[in-house]
Amino acid sequence: MLISVYIPFLVTAALAVLAPPVAQRLPPRPAALALACAAVVTAAGWAGSLALLAFTGVAQIPQIAEEGRWSVSALRSQDPVYAVVAAVSTLVLAVCVVSLGVAAVRQGRHLLRARRECAGLPGHTELAVLDDDVPLAFALPGSPGRIVVSRGMLRRLDGAEREALLAHERAHLRGRHHVFQSVWRLTAALNPLLRPVAVAGNFVLERWADEEAAERVGDRTVVAHAVGRAALASAGASRTAALAATGGVVPQRVRALLAPPPARRSLPLLVGGLLLAVCCASLANAASDSDRMLDSAHWALCSAQATATTTAAAPAGHDDAPAHGPDGCCAVPDRPDHGERHF
């Protein structure tokens, strides 16, 4: 446990540094899936390691040890974690759990507000056109989702660019990109090291929608022009949306659209999968070591109780212990003094 419990922290730090630049060079769809998987696994590993480190300190509290029926002295002698490390881990875990709860409430409210707004839009088709001169274009998740575009935006684009814009927003709905955003926001709330992954993930989602729009329109240059013009048109707009064609780093998106489609690369995904496997294996090993320490401390308490019972019973002529005492530990029962041992 001394080493394995810290490996998830190292894996999380490595992915937080390496994953964003690597993901931007991969095809966006597999990159988004890989980032979501990495965020979930490393967030779980982060919380699990903090919980194990915190438990090493909590388990040595006399009241907790009494409830768990293990020896505090035996656990302290086996535990390689310093008390200050356990205390800091407990505090950090508590803060992260509270942060996750706050983020979950906010995300739930955000999705409910989006669904109510989606239901209140005029018309019943997928596209809702707002009679507004402010250039707006975004997708609202719902059942089903809606694409919202203002007349101000439509007037600034030609026919092919309008088609590209709608294909982009339609890709957001088809890919359920709001689910990916929720995953990254919640995991980043639980594990602050994953905030760069969340930022990179939002960019990858926009790239995903760009690539699907390019496939649908059949011209990458048209999509690049649509993205650029939509971003310039909405630069002064006061309203923003999470799933919008103007989201992300627009110059990078335009450059990527003017270049050939990104090539498929297996090596980064394999390396990332290996790191996640190492994270899971190390956390499982640390949990197993912690369980063995508790078992050892439990049997140490049983042995101490059995010794005390034997010592107390010796003057009365009882020199053996029962198989199990009232606490579930080994003890020595009274037996008839006829010289035969009963098993």
N, C-alpha and C positions, 0 to 999 in steps of 0.2 A: 504493500500500500504506500510505502514511503515515496516511491517513484511513480508508480502507475497512476496515483490519484491526481498528479499534476500534469499528466500528458494531455488530457482534454484542454487544459488552458493553453498549452503550447500549440496544439492543433488549431484551436480557435484563432490564436494570434497569427499563425501562418496563413490560414485561409483568409482572414480579414485583410492581410497585406497583399497576398498573391491573387486571390480570386477576382477582385474587381478589374485589374488590367487584363488578366487572361480572358475573362468572360467577354470583354469588349471585342476580342479578336476571334471569338467563336461564332458560329451561326446562332442567332439570338434565341430561337426556340429551345434548343438543348441547353444553351447557357442559362436561360431563365429556370428551367427545370433543375439544373445542377445547383444553381444558387439557392433555390428554395429548399432542396434536400440538404445542402450543406448548412443552411441556417437552422433548420429544425434539429439536425443531429448535433451540431456544435452547441446550440442553446441547451439542449437536453444534457449534453456532456458537461457543460459549464455548471448548470444547476445541480447535477448529480455529484460532481466533485466538491462543490461548495457544501452540499448537504452531508457528504461523508466526513469532510474536515470539521464541519460544525458539530456533527454527532460525537466525534471523539472527545470534544469538550463537554457537551451536554450529558453524555453517558457517565461522566465522572462526578456528576452532582449526586450527593448521597441519596436524595429522595428518588431520583430517577433510577439509580442503581438498585435501590430497595424494591421498586416496582418491577424492574427487569430481572431481579434476582441474579446479579453478578457482583463480583468483588471489585471494588473501586481500586484497591491497591494493586491487584493483579492486572487490571486494565491499564492503570497508569504505568506499570512497569513494562508493558508490552507496546504501549502506544508511542510511535515515533514522532507524533505531531506536537509541536510546542503549544502551550496553552494560549499564547498570544495569536498564533495562527488560527487556532480553532475559534477564538473570540472574534477575530476580524472576519473570518469566513461566515460566522453566524450573522454578523451585522450586514455584510454585503449581500448574503442570501435574502435576508429580510427586506432590504431595500429593493432588490431586484424583483422579488415577488410582489411587493406593493406597486412597483413601476409597471409590472405586467398587468396587474389588476386595473390600474388606471388606464393603461393603453387599450385593454380589452373593452372597457366601458366606452372610451372615446371612439374606438373603431366601430363598435356596435351602433352607437348613436350616428356616426357618419353614414353607415350603410342604411340605417333606417331612414335618415333624412334624404338620402339619394333615392331610395325606393318611393318615398312619399312624393318627392318632386317628380319622379318618373311617372307615377300614377296621375299626377295633376297636370301633366302636359296636354296640350290640345291635340285632338286626333287620336287615332288608334293604330296608325302605321308605325313602322320602325323609325322613320324620319320625322322629327318635329322641327318645323321652321319657326323661329321666333321673329316677330316683327320688331326688330331692334337694329339700330344702326351700328351698335357696338359689335365689332367682329368677334364672334364666339363660335367654337366648335368643340364638342366634347361628347363622351359617351357616359350614360348613366346606367349602372347595373340595376336590374329589376327582373320581373317575371312577366314578359321578357324585358330585356333592356331596351333603351331608346337612344337614338343618336340625335343630338341637339345641335342645330346650326342656325345662326342668325342671318337675316337678310344682308346685314352689313358684311359678313364674311363671304357670302355667295357672290356679292357684287364685285369683290376684289379678286375672284378667281375665274378663269375661263372654264369651258366645259370639261376638258380633260383633267384639269386640276381639281375641279369639283368632284369628279369621279374618284380621283386618287384620295382626296380628303375623306370621302364617305367610305371608301374601302379601308382606309386606315382605322377609322372609328369602328367600323364593323368588325375588324380583326380584334380590337380590344374586347368587344362583347363576345365574339365567338371563342376566343381563348380564355375567357373568364379571368382577365388580368387583375380584376379587383381582388380575387382570392390570393394571387401572388403578393399583391401589395399588403394585404392583411397579414400574411405569413411573415413578411419581412418586418413590418412594423411591430408585431408582437414579439418576434424573436429578438429584435434590436432593443426592445424595452426590457426584456429579461436579461440579455447579454449586451452591454454597451459596446463591446468590441465588434459587434456585427453591424454597426451603423454604416460603415463603408460598403458592406455587402448590400444593405437596403438601398443606398444611393445608386450603386451600380445596377441593382435589379430594376429600379425604375427606368434607368436609361435603356437596359436590355429590352424591357417591355415595349418601349417606343420603337426600338429597332426591329423588334418582332413584328409590330404592326406595319412599319415601313416596308419590310420585306414582303409581307403578304399583300400589301397594296401594290407593290411593284409587280408581283406575280399576276395579280388580277388585272392591272392596267396594261401590263406588257411593256412598260417603258420606265426605266429607273429614273431617267432625267425628268420626266413629267412629275413623278412623285417628289423628287428633290426640289423642283421649282414650287410645287404645292406646299411642301413643308416650309420652305423659306419664306414664301409670300404670306402664308398664314401666320408665321411667327412675327414677321414685320407688321402685319396688319393688327395683330392683337397685342402688340408690345405695350400699348397704353391702356389696354382694357383693365377694368377694375376687378372683373370676375375671373376666377381661375377654377380649373377642374383637374382632378387627379389624372383622368384618362383623356388627355387631349392631344391633338396632333401637334400642338405647340409646346409640348412638354419635353423634358430632357435637355441635353446640350445640343441645340439646333445645329451649330456649325459642324460638329462631329457627325451628326446624323446625315447632313447634306453631303459631306465628304464621303461617307460610307455608301450613300446611294449613287454617287457619281463614279464610284469604283466598282469593280466586279463583285458579285456576291461572295461572302466569306466562305473559305474552304472548310470542309469538315476535318476536324482534328480529334483523334481518339486519345492521344497521349495525355493531354491536360485532364480529360475526364477520368481516365484510369488512375492518374496520380491523385486526383481529388478523392476518388472512391477509396483508394488505399488509405489516405489520411483519415477519412471518416471511419473506415474499418478499424484502424489503429485506435481511434478515439473510443469507439464502442468497446473494443477488446480490453483496453486499459481500464475503462470505467468498470466493466464487469469483473476484472481481476481485483481492482481495489475494493469493490463491494464484497467479493468473496473473502478477501483478507480481513475486512472488517467483521464479517460474520464469524470467521474462525477466531478472531480475538475475543468476540463476545462469548462464544462457546467456551473458550479457555478460561475466561474470567468467571463464567457460570460454574464450571467444574471446580475452579479454585475455591469458590464460595461453598460448594457442596462438600469438598474435602475438608475445609475448615470446620463446617458444621458437624460433619461425621466425626472428626477428631474430638471436637468439644463434647459431643454426645457420648463417645466411648470413654473419654476421661471422666465425665460425670457419672457414668454408670459403673465404672470399675469398682468402687468401694462396695457397691451392693452385689458384686459378683457377676455382673453382666459384662462380657468382654467382646460381644459381637454387635454389629449394626444392622438395621433393616435395609432392605434394598432401596426403599424410597421413604423419605421423610415427609412431613406435612407440607413442605414447600416444594416438593418435587425433586429434592436433592437426596443424595445418598445419606443414609443415617444408619444407626445400629439399633436393632430391636431387642427387647427383652426376650430371652428364650429359656426353656427349662434347662437346668444345670445337670445334664446327664451325659455330657462329653461328646455328643454327636452334633456335627455341623449340618444345618439344613440349608439347602440351596433352593 
